[in-house]
């Protein structure tokens, strides 16, 4: 069977680090790459059989691309600290790695997302999938500020079992990340978008709410579904507001 290295990226993840590390103890190597946490993340990680590396954070893609070549094994299972590998997913991954010939360079894995203590089954999150298992030497993350994705020249497969994803335990945590991501997203959009106008400030946010809450059945997720839809719309609005500010400053 092919050996696999689990990589966990983290910063101040004392709330999650033990659970994610417990879920990958079956991997042949475990690397934690930390962005100089100031809480007890490192103390908790040190209790496990892990290699702990330190690297200054610029954006998610750069952080992951820095650590990937440092893995000892050719197959990588790269996780965020708020994700968990279930027993069913572990078994499926082990079956893939036990094949004599693996015909894919990477694999999509769907996620079961949890928000405010509830599993979110709609709200646009029902189709959420990420590439988390991939072949080290032919895969890298596209260098963008947010929503980084693996790039590879080979075929990408799909696993049946899902990752658990415990995103945002409360509104405060969501808003902190939402503010940071809207700023980073504005930088990405500044490379491809003309000066924002009323369409970007009014129509696009309104449609984003309609999409998440009505088309994607967010109302079936109850109060959390409304919050997700509302904040998704606000995220679009503030992305373009911050993009407007970036362009205004460049003119000066």
Backbone bond lengths (Angstrom), bond angles and torsions (degrees), N, CA, C in turn:
res aa  C-N    CA-C-N  psi(-1)  N-CA   C-N-CA  omega(-1)  CA-C   N-CA-C  phi
1 X - - - 1.470 - - 1.523 109.43 -
2 X 1.330 115.82 140.05 1.456 120.94 176.68 1.526 110.02 -64.23
3 X 1.332 115.53 140.06 1.458 119.11 175.79 1.529 109.91 -82.07
4 X 1.343 115.74 155.47 1.466 120.27 -176.17 1.531 109.84 -135.12
5 X 1.311 115.26 140.51 1.460 122.42 174.37 1.517 109.33 -105.15
6 X 1.327 116.83 126.85 1.464 121.16 172.42 1.531 108.31 -91.48
7 X 1.337 115.74 131.75 1.462 121.80 176.54 1.519 108.42 -119.59
8 X 1.322 116.33 128.80 1.467 121.34 176.64 1.523 108.44 -120.47
9 X 1.329 116.69 123.03 1.462 120.96 175.65 1.525 108.35 -95.11
10 X 1.333 116.27 140.84 1.461 116.96 -175.85 1.519 112.47 -156.67
11 X 1.323 114.15 157.56 1.463 124.40 168.79 1.523 107.38 -154.99
12 X 1.317 115.91 118.76 1.474 121.79 -179.20 1.529 111.52 49.98
13 X 1.327 114.47 56.98 1.467 120.76 -177.86 1.529 111.30 -113.59
14 X 1.340 117.36 38.54 1.459 119.84 -179.21 1.526 112.22 -59.43
15 X 1.306 115.99 -24.73 1.466 121.07 -179.58 1.530 111.96 -71.86
16 X 1.350 116.48 -28.07 1.470 120.27 -171.61 1.531 115.18 -116.64
17 X 1.319 118.63 -22.06 1.463 120.26 -164.19 1.530 113.40 -61.12
18 X 1.324 117.90 -38.69 1.467 119.30 -178.74 1.526 111.43 -65.02
19 X 1.318 116.88 -43.71 1.466 120.15 -176.89 1.525 111.71 -65.42
20 X 1.342 117.20 -42.08 1.464 118.10 -179.33 1.524 110.37 -68.72
21 X 1.323 117.87 -38.12 1.464 120.01 178.73 1.527 111.60 -66.24
22 X 1.318 117.31 -38.38 1.466 119.85 176.31 1.525 111.20 -60.86
23 X 1.333 116.70 -33.80 1.461 120.25 -175.88 1.527 113.33 -76.84
24 X 1.357 118.09 -9.96 1.473 120.26 -179.20 1.528 111.91 -122.05
25 X 1.316 117.39 19.31 1.469 119.84 -179.25 1.524 112.72 -63.58
26 X 1.298 117.91 -19.08 1.466 122.23 178.15 1.520 113.39 -76.48
27 X 1.326 117.93 -12.80 1.466 121.23 -179.03 1.530 109.96 -71.92
28 X 1.331 116.00 155.48 1.465 121.27 -175.48 1.520 112.71 -75.91
29 X 1.321 116.87 -26.02 1.461 122.48 176.50 1.520 107.82 -145.72
30 X 1.322 116.08 143.29 1.466 120.66 176.99 1.526 108.67 -128.62
31 X 1.337 115.75 124.95 1.454 121.71 177.79 1.520 108.73 -117.51
32 X 1.318 116.08 130.37 1.463 122.10 171.46 1.523 107.05 -108.92
33 X 1.330 116.99 120.75 1.469 120.08 175.59 1.525 107.50 -108.26
34 X 1.318 114.79 116.51 1.454 121.92 -171.16 1.524 110.71 -112.83
35 X 1.339 115.59 140.95 1.468 121.54 -179.61 1.528 110.81 -97.45
36 X 1.339 115.68 47.95 1.457 122.78 176.62 1.535 111.45 62.29
37 X 1.328 114.15 60.41 1.468 120.80 178.26 1.524 110.89 -60.95
38 X 1.330 114.69 149.10 1.472 120.82 179.25 1.532 111.87 -112.09
39 X 1.327 116.83 1.85 1.461 120.21 176.88 1.533 108.62 -103.87
40 X 1.309 117.86 -152.71 1.470 121.15 -176.01 1.540 112.98 -94.53
41 X 1.315 117.50 17.74 1.462 120.99 -178.97 1.531 111.91 -54.21
42 X 1.316 117.27 -50.62 1.469 121.15 -175.37 1.522 111.86 -67.67
43 X 1.320 117.87 -38.90 1.462 120.49 177.97 1.521 110.88 -61.21
44 X 1.329 116.22 -40.72 1.466 120.15 179.21 1.524 111.40 -71.42
45 X 1.328 117.27 -39.04 1.469 120.60 179.19 1.523 111.28 -65.06
46 X 1.328 116.77 -33.84 1.464 121.39 -177.81 1.531 112.44 -67.33
47 X 1.314 117.86 -15.65 1.463 121.16 177.64 1.520 112.20 -73.80
48 X 1.337 116.40 -12.25 1.462 121.45 -178.80 1.527 109.77 -107.97
49 X 1.320 115.45 165.09 1.464 121.41 178.27 1.523 109.00 -79.38
50 X 1.328 116.47 82.49 1.460 121.36 -174.84 1.530 110.67 -132.30
51 X 1.332 115.26 155.57 1.463 121.38 165.64 1.524 106.24 -94.79
52 X 1.311 116.25 123.66 1.460 120.13 -179.73 1.524 108.74 -105.47
53 X 1.325 115.88 120.67 1.456 122.43 178.88 1.517 109.29 -115.35
54 X 1.310 116.00 154.23 1.463 121.30 -179.57 1.524 109.10 -122.43
55 X 1.328 115.33 133.78 1.463 118.86 179.16 1.521 109.37 -152.69
56 X 1.324 115.59 133.45 1.465 120.71 179.15 1.520 110.39 -63.09
57 X 1.318 116.85 132.77 1.465 122.15 -175.16 1.527 110.75 -84.25
58 X 1.346 115.91 130.19 1.465 121.83 171.02 1.524 110.38 -111.45
59 X 1.306 115.43 -55.94 1.455 121.78 172.89 1.522 107.95 -156.37
60 X 1.333 118.95 168.81 1.468 119.94 -175.37 1.528 113.52 -59.10
61 X 1.331 117.28 -41.82 1.463 120.21 -176.95 1.520 111.43 -64.28
62 X 1.321 117.29 -47.37 1.469 120.43 -179.67 1.527 111.39 -62.73
63 X 1.317 116.71 -39.07 1.461 120.37 -179.79 1.537 110.49 -62.89
64 X 1.313 116.16 -45.01 1.461 119.88 -177.57 1.529 111.42 -72.33
65 X 1.317 116.72 -38.96 1.464 119.46 178.68 1.526 112.27 -66.37
66 X 1.320 116.47 -28.08 1.463 120.15 177.33 1.522 111.39 -68.91
67 X 1.327 117.35 -40.01 1.462 119.91 -173.02 1.529 113.41 -87.11
68 X 1.318 118.76 -26.99 1.469 121.05 -175.69 1.525 112.73 -52.77
69 X 1.355 120.70 -48.77 1.472 119.46 -177.87 1.527 114.05 -65.07
70 X 1.322 117.82 -12.62 1.455 121.00 -177.47 1.525 112.97 -87.08
71 X 1.308 116.07 -2.95 1.468 119.98 178.11 1.530 109.98 -73.86
72 X 1.309 116.61 139.71 1.459 121.79 -179.41 1.526 112.22 -76.60
73 X 1.329 116.22 -24.05 1.461 120.49 -175.42 1.521 111.76 -107.91
74 X 1.348 115.07 156.14 1.466 119.62 -174.70 1.524 113.12 -76.41
75 X 1.330 117.11 -25.89 1.457 119.80 178.43 1.518 110.13 -100.42
76 X 1.330 115.21 135.10 1.464 122.65 -174.84 1.523 109.62 -118.90
77 X 1.319 115.81 135.24 1.467 122.72 168.12 1.520 105.77 -115.67
78 X 1.331 116.89 102.44 1.463 121.44 -173.29 1.523 110.37 -105.13
79 X 1.320 115.65 121.45 1.458 121.15 -174.23 1.523 111.58 -124.96
80 X 1.328 115.26 152.89 1.457 121.01 164.77 1.526 107.71 -84.70
81 X 1.319 116.15 158.10 1.461 119.66 -175.06 1.524 113.04 -63.89
82 X 1.341 117.09 -23.67 1.466 119.26 -177.94 1.531 112.67 -91.82
83 X 1.333 117.04 16.83 1.460 121.53 177.30 1.531 110.13 -109.83
84 X 1.330 115.92 155.47 1.458 121.89 179.86 1.532 109.41 -136.97
85 X 1.330 115.80 139.75 1.460 121.60 175.05 1.528 108.04 -93.17
86 X 1.323 116.87 121.10 1.465 120.72 177.52 1.528 109.90 -77.78
87 X 1.327 116.41 165.06 1.467 120.43 177.20 1.523 110.82 -61.38
88 X 1.336 116.18 -37.48 1.465 119.98 -179.90 1.528 111.40 -65.84
89 X 1.313 116.45 -40.83 1.465 119.91 178.54 1.523 110.35 -68.82
90 X 1.319 117.14 -40.33 1.473 120.25 176.56 1.525 110.57 -56.90
91 X 1.326 116.90 -47.75 1.460 120.47 -179.04 1.529 111.54 -60.97
92 X 1.326 116.21 -39.67 1.462 119.70 179.41 1.524 110.97 -66.92
93 X 1.323 117.28 -41.86 1.468 120.54 178.34 1.524 110.36 -63.03
94 X 1.310 117.17 -42.56 1.468 120.50 -179.94 1.523 111.40 -64.00
95 X 1.330 117.52 -35.65 1.466 120.21 176.15 1.522 111.44 -65.74
96 X 1.331 116.45 -39.57 1.467 120.61 177.30 1.523 110.05 -62.27
97 X 1.320 116.79 -46.65 1.463 121.10 -176.20 1.526 112.46 -72.89
98 X 1.326 117.12 -15.70 1.469 120.79 178.81 1.528 112.35 -85.65
99 X 1.341 117.63 -7.96 1.457 120.65 179.97 1.528 111.21 -67.29
100 X 1.322 116.01 146.21 1.469 120.46 178.06 1.520 111.13 -64.59
101 X 1.321 115.82 -35.75 1.462 120.50 178.87 1.529 109.04 -138.93
102 X 1.323 116.23 122.07 1.463 121.47 179.20 1.521 108.15 -97.87
103 X 1.320 117.02 121.98 1.465 121.54 -171.09 1.531 113.99 -90.32
104 X 1.315 116.38 4.51 1.464 120.25 -179.45 1.520 110.06 -124.86
105 X 1.328 115.19 150.13 1.463 120.50 175.79 1.523 112.44 -89.43
106 X 1.319 116.27 -17.84 1.463 120.93 -176.96 1.522 108.88 -159.29
107 X 1.341 115.39 165.55 1.462 120.62 -178.21 1.527 110.63 -137.54
108 X 1.345 114.71 132.23 1.457 120.97 169.71 1.526 109.17 -73.82
109 X 1.321 115.95 141.51 1.456 121.29 173.71 1.532 107.91 -130.45
110 X 1.330 116.74 125.01 1.463 120.54 176.15 1.528 109.48 -74.14
111 X 1.336 115.71 157.26 1.461 120.63 -179.04 1.528 111.65 -123.04
112 X 1.323 114.85 143.39 1.461 122.15 169.54 1.523 106.68 -97.91
113 X 1.330 115.94 107.97 1.455 121.63 -173.32 1.517 112.38 -91.07
114 X 1.332 115.31 139.57 1.460 122.01 176.84 1.525 109.05 -120.91
115 X 1.329 115.73 135.33 1.464 121.32 -178.21 1.519 108.80 -142.68
116 X 1.338 116.16 129.76 1.460 121.47 -179.86 1.529 111.68 54.17
117 X 1.339 115.63 39.91 1.457 121.60 175.73 1.512 115.46 78.78
118 X 1.333 117.65 8.91 1.461 120.45 -177.44 1.519 110.69 -130.14
119 X 1.339 116.44 141.04 1.462 119.06 174.04 1.528 108.77 -73.28
120 X 1.319 116.02 128.38 1.457 122.14 -178.81 1.531 108.70 -94.89
121 X 1.331 115.34 116.33 1.455 119.99 -175.67 1.524 112.91 -102.74
122 X 1.333 116.42 -9.44 1.466 119.99 -178.58 1.537 108.48 -134.68
123 X 1.324 118.02 -137.20 1.471 123.19 174.62 1.526 113.99 62.02
124 X 1.337 117.51 19.44 1.457 120.88 -178.19 1.513 113.71 87.47
125 X 1.328 116.53 -8.64 1.464 120.32 -179.18 1.526 112.25 -88.54
126 X 1.328 117.85 -6.99 1.457 120.35 -176.98 1.528 112.35 -69.40
127 X 1.324 117.40 -18.86 1.477 120.80 179.64 1.527 112.03 -102.72
128 X 1.320 116.51 10.19 1.461 121.32 -174.90 1.526 111.06 -65.33
129 X 1.327 116.30 121.06 1.456 120.65 176.43 1.522 109.23 -143.28
130 X 1.330 115.40 151.21 1.460 122.13 -177.65 1.525 108.94 -139.39
131 X 1.317 116.37 153.01 1.463 120.48 171.17 1.516 107.13 -87.20
132 X 1.316 116.59 116.40 1.463 121.06 -178.66 1.536 112.28 -122.95
133 X 1.320 117.71 -21.45 1.461 121.90 178.46 1.523 107.85 -112.95
134 X 1.355 116.96 123.01 1.458 119.02 -175.57 1.526 111.44 -157.56
135 X 1.330 114.17 163.51 1.465 122.27 -179.94 1.527 108.92 -85.64
136 X 1.302 116.12 122.09 1.466 122.98 -170.03 1.529 114.79 -53.14
137 X 1.320 118.46 -44.65 1.463 120.89 -166.37 1.521 114.69 -82.78
138 X 1.326 118.02 -8.23 1.466 119.23 -177.27 1.528 112.41 -126.06
139 X 1.323 117.35 12.17 1.471 120.99 -177.94 1.526 110.81 -130.72
140 X 1.324 115.34 134.61 1.454 121.95 173.71 1.524 108.80 -145.24
141 X 1.330 116.10 158.69 1.455 120.53 178.87 1.526 110.55 -84.04
142 X 1.324 115.31 139.03 1.460 120.75 174.90 1.522 108.78 -64.22
143 X 1.319 115.97 133.39 1.463 120.86 -173.85 1.529 111.12 -80.35
144 X 1.331 114.80 84.88 1.465 121.98 174.61 1.519 107.82 -127.67
145 X 1.336 116.02 166.06 1.459 119.97 -176.37 1.529 112.76 -74.71
146 X 1.331 117.31 -37.35 1.465 121.41 179.93 1.519 109.55 -138.36
147 X 1.336 115.97 165.02 1.462 123.06 177.67 1.528 110.87 54.43
148 X 1.326 114.94 47.36 1.463 120.37 179.42 1.524 110.54 -67.40
149 X 1.319 116.85 142.13 1.455 121.91 179.26 1.520 109.98 -133.03
150 X 1.316 115.39 150.60 1.460 121.79 177.65 1.524 109.91 -68.84
151 X 1.320 115.96 138.17 1.461 122.18 172.38 1.524 108.41 -114.18
152 X 1.322 116.03 133.56 1.454 121.23 178.65 1.520 109.28 -151.49
153 X 1.319 116.82 152.92 1.465 120.76 179.36 1.523 111.50 -88.18
154 X 1.307 117.49 -13.14 1.460 120.71 -177.30 1.509 113.30 -93.68
155 X 1.330 114.90 -172.84 1.461 121.40 -179.03 1.529 110.85 -79.76
156 X 1.333 114.84 148.97 1.465 121.36 179.26 1.521 108.63 -116.80
157 X 1.317 116.36 124.15 1.457 121.14 178.79 1.519 111.81 -92.66
158 X 1.324 115.32 -171.55 1.466 120.58 -177.49 1.526 108.66 -142.68
159 X 1.329 116.61 130.59 1.456 121.23 177.15 1.528 110.10 -92.24
160 X 1.327 116.50 153.72 1.462 121.06 -176.59 1.523 112.71 -84.79
161 X 1.313 116.63 -38.42 1.458 119.95 -176.67 1.525 110.96 -84.19
162 X 1.339 116.05 157.78 1.462 121.04 -169.65 1.524 113.14 -111.20
163 X 1.328 113.95 152.27 1.458 122.05 168.62 1.526 109.43 -78.49
164 X 1.308 116.28 145.83 1.457 120.19 167.83 1.523 107.99 -87.42
165 X 1.324 117.05 135.15 1.465 121.92 -177.34 1.514 108.72 -130.81
166 X 1.337 116.34 110.22 1.465 121.40 -177.75 1.527 109.27 -99.03
167 X 1.317 114.09 72.77 1.451 120.23 -176.43 1.518 110.63 -83.52
168 X 1.301 118.24 132.91 1.464 124.48 171.10 1.538 113.05 54.24
169 X 1.301 115.69 96.08 1.460 119.44 179.40 1.526 112.00 -75.52
170 X 1.339 116.72 -22.39 1.462 119.47 179.36 1.528 109.47 -152.49
171 X 1.326 115.80 173.94 1.463 120.87 -176.91 1.526 112.68 -64.61
172 X 1.321 116.93 -37.44 1.464 119.86 -178.72 1.528 110.55 -60.37
173 X 1.324 116.39 -44.92 1.461 120.77 178.94 1.520 110.51 -62.68
174 X 1.325 116.73 -42.07 1.469 121.35 178.72 1.525 109.99 -60.75
175 X 1.325 117.46 -46.59 1.457 121.15 -175.31 1.522 112.33 -66.47
176 X 1.333 117.35 -36.04 1.469 120.49 177.90 1.521 109.93 -62.90
177 X 1.336 116.16 -48.46 1.464 119.75 -179.42 1.521 111.07 -69.27
178 X 1.317 116.69 -37.94 1.467 122.57 179.54 1.521 110.58 -60.47
179 X 1.334 117.23 -41.79 1.461 121.20 179.02 1.527 110.76 -65.71
180 X 1.325 116.59 -43.12 1.468 120.57 179.92 1.532 111.02 -65.62
181 X 1.332 116.01 -43.01 1.457 119.85 -177.66 1.528 111.96 -68.42
182 X 1.335 117.82 -35.53 1.462 119.07 179.55 1.522 110.38 -65.99
183 X 1.331 116.96 -34.00 1.465 120.51 177.11 1.520 110.82 -68.63
184 X 1.323 116.38 -44.59 1.470 120.64 179.88 1.520 110.81 -67.24
185 X 1.331 116.23 -38.63 1.460 120.75 179.01 1.519 111.10 -64.46
186 X 1.325 117.25 -36.54 1.464 120.91 178.10 1.525 110.75 -60.55
187 X 1.327 117.23 -37.26 1.466 121.09 177.56 1.527 110.22 -63.69
188 X 1.337 116.93 -44.36 1.472 120.36 177.41 1.527 111.02 -60.88
189 X 1.329 116.36 -45.48 1.464 120.30 -176.36 1.528 112.09 -70.12
190 X 1.320 117.41 -23.96 1.466 119.81 179.22 1.530 111.53 -65.33
191 X 1.336 116.30 -17.71 1.461 120.68 -179.18 1.528 112.26 -87.25
192 X 1.343 116.81 -9.61 1.461 117.97 -173.80 1.525 114.46 -141.49
193 X 1.325 118.37 -0.67 1.462 121.27 -174.81 1.529 110.73 -119.64
194 X 1.324 114.90 138.48 1.469 119.37 174.82 1.526 108.88 -75.32
195 X 1.319 116.11 178.14 1.453 120.68 -177.51 1.523 110.68 -56.38
196 X 1.352 117.75 125.90 1.468 119.91 -178.73 1.521 112.01 -66.01
197 X 1.331 114.82 151.48 1.463 121.28 -178.48 1.528 109.15 -136.79
198 X 1.327 116.76 -164.87 1.463 121.23 -176.50 1.526 112.04 -59.56
199 X 1.317 116.84 -32.41 1.473 120.19 177.78 1.522 110.35 -59.00
200 X 1.333 116.84 -43.41 1.459 121.01 -178.71 1.524 111.89 -72.65
201 X 1.327 116.93 -34.17 1.459 120.85 -175.14 1.524 114.02 -84.40
202 X 1.340 117.02 -25.02 1.473 120.19 -174.48 1.527 111.80 -116.45
203 X 1.316 116.55 -57.13 1.466 120.60 -172.71 1.523 112.33 -68.81
204 X 1.328 117.00 -48.24 1.464 119.66 -176.82 1.531 112.69 -62.98
205 X 1.340 120.00 -45.25 1.469 118.54 175.80 1.527 113.16 -62.04
206 X 1.342 116.82 -40.18 1.474 119.93 -179.91 1.525 110.54 -63.40
207 X 1.325 115.70 -42.03 1.463 118.36 179.55 1.523 111.27 -67.82
208 X 1.336 116.89 -36.05 1.468 119.16 178.95 1.520 110.86 -61.64
209 X 1.340 117.46 -42.19 1.466 119.60 176.77 1.519 110.30 -63.10
210 X 1.331 117.15 -45.90 1.469 121.55 -179.33 1.530 110.47 -59.52
211 X 1.304 115.88 -41.73 1.468 119.96 -178.43 1.524 110.93 -63.76
212 X 1.339 117.01 -50.92 1.461 119.97 -176.45 1.527 111.89 -68.68
213 X 1.339 117.20 -41.38 1.461 119.85 -171.28 1.525 113.21 -85.91
214 X 1.343 117.30 -35.20 1.474 120.60 -176.29 1.534 110.55 -103.09
215 X 1.321 117.14 -61.29 1.472 120.08 -176.09 1.527 110.96 -61.87
216 X 1.334 116.43 -44.95 1.467 120.81 -177.73 1.526 113.03 -91.62
217 X 1.333 116.50 11.48 1.464 123.09 170.93 1.531 113.70 63.47
218 X 1.333 116.06 34.07 1.456 119.56 179.11 1.514 113.64 -58.83
219 X 1.323 117.08 -28.43 1.467 120.08 -179.63 1.527 111.65 -62.44
220 X 1.342 117.93 -22.18 1.466 120.73 177.97 1.526 112.42 -75.51
221 X 1.322 117.14 -13.13 1.464 121.03 176.28 1.524 111.92 -91.22
222 X 1.326 116.94 6.52 1.455 120.52 176.87 1.523 113.11 69.12
223 X 1.336 114.85 -147.46 1.471 120.13 -177.74 1.535 112.93 -57.43
224 X 1.348 119.30 -45.09 1.470 118.61 177.78 1.530 112.57 -59.01
225 X 1.339 117.30 -34.57 1.461 120.22 178.46 1.521 112.17 -65.34
226 X 1.337 116.20 -38.21 1.463 119.68 176.25 1.526 111.01 -65.63
227 X 1.340 116.73 -43.21 1.467 120.92 179.91 1.524 110.35 -62.59
228 X 1.320 117.22 -44.71 1.465 120.80 178.94 1.526 110.51 -58.93
229 X 1.324 116.44 -45.99 1.468 121.15 -177.84 1.524 111.01 -66.18
230 X 1.326 116.38 -42.80 1.464 121.17 -179.73 1.530 110.97 -64.61
231 X 1.331 117.12 -45.25 1.457 120.12 -178.47 1.527 111.95 -71.97
232 X 1.330 117.06 -29.33 1.460 119.45 174.79 1.528 110.07 -63.00
233 X 1.341 115.49 -41.88 1.463 120.12 178.00 1.530 110.88 -65.93
234 X 1.335 116.48 -44.46 1.462 120.22 178.59 1.531 110.75 -62.79
235 X 1.328 116.02 -35.07 1.464 119.67 178.79 1.509 112.08 -61.98
236 X 1.331 116.79 -40.12 1.463 120.87 176.96 1.527 110.01 -64.08
237 X 1.343 116.24 -45.57 1.465 120.40 -179.49 1.533 111.36 -58.96
238 X 1.341 116.67 -48.17 1.464 119.28 -176.26 1.525 112.26 -74.02
239 X 1.319 117.25 -26.63 1.462 118.89 173.73 1.521 110.50 -59.23
240 X 1.342 116.24 -46.01 1.461 119.75 -178.29 1.526 111.84 -75.88
241 X 1.328 117.84 -29.42 1.458 119.77 173.78 1.531 110.30 -64.04
242 X 1.327 116.20 -43.25 1.459 120.05 179.50 1.526 111.25 -70.66
243 X 1.338 116.28 -33.21 1.459 119.87 174.50 1.525 110.28 -64.33
244 X 1.335 116.44 -41.80 1.471 121.36 177.15 1.532 110.20 -59.18
245 X 1.330 116.02 -43.57 1.458 120.57 179.04 1.531 111.30 -63.75
246 X 1.330 117.20 -42.01 1.468 120.51 177.87 1.519 111.23 -58.86
247 X 1.327 116.08 -45.95 1.463 120.06 -178.37 1.530 111.33 -67.21
248 X 1.340 115.94 -37.26 1.465 119.67 178.72 1.527 110.90 -64.05
249 X 1.322 116.69 -40.84 1.458 121.07 179.84 1.533 111.48 -68.13
250 X 1.342 116.48 -36.25 1.462 119.64 178.75 1.523 111.32 -64.06
251 X 1.326 116.59 -35.59 1.466 119.97 179.11 1.519 111.63 -65.08
252 X 1.342 115.10 -32.45 1.463 119.15 178.65 1.515 110.76 -72.33
